[in-house]
Amino acid sequence: MTSVVEMKGVNVSYGPLSVLESVDLEVDEGDVLGVVGPNGGGKTTLLNALLGNVPLSSGTIKLFGTPLASFKDFQKIGYVSQTAIQFDPIFPATVREIVSLGCVRRSNLGRFLKDSDWDDVDDAIKVVGLSKLADRKISELSGGQKQRIFIARALVRKPKLLILDEAAAGLDVCIQDQFVRILRNLRRDQDITIITVSHDLSGVMCQANKLAVVNRKVYTTEITPSIDPTPILREAYGHHFTFIFHHDHKTCEGP
């Protein structure tokens, strides 16, 4: 298996506060890694560390086999945050115009998009199931539809790694089910690796094949019907917690 993310002995501190301790984590090509953990446990810091947004106290990180300090090809990485849809509600751009922003990169900044770029835009919108709304103003869409549009904007670059930081947070259960289904389809149909941070444990169990539980330390396990993740969940959340989740991926169906 080809390693997409490799973290060894990673420690991150904010002044005297230790946020991540002795993190060893490997994400292979084609993996869907679900990241869960209590609030303030370090989930977002973990993402910021692997993207080079926070300095390491110690340890090493590689992306696609290249040390983070030398890695330049961030075009390979798509990112969607939980705050992606928080913008001016009367912003007059259409869905296609918003998604087309994903085509803008340093090499073509200030240039008109090519026909092939617009083809990529339409393909990305199709992946998230919103082709019929492509010319609709984004202010007219629901919260769940807006979130899917920002996933499309990340996908238009054809990333090899897609990072979702609580991208379904605040959406209702039905929309979260659609979100899970989109991720399952991406893993099945495209050559893409996904890291998704979520508070929805059942959703993570449906969409991911690996689990990382973060509370300063990172505990990892494969997700299979025969493996019970309860022990590592209790290491992070506390031994008094009881967890309810799906084991059978086939029972987790979106609309």
Disulfide bonds with the S-S distance in Angstrom:
Cys206-Cys252 1.88
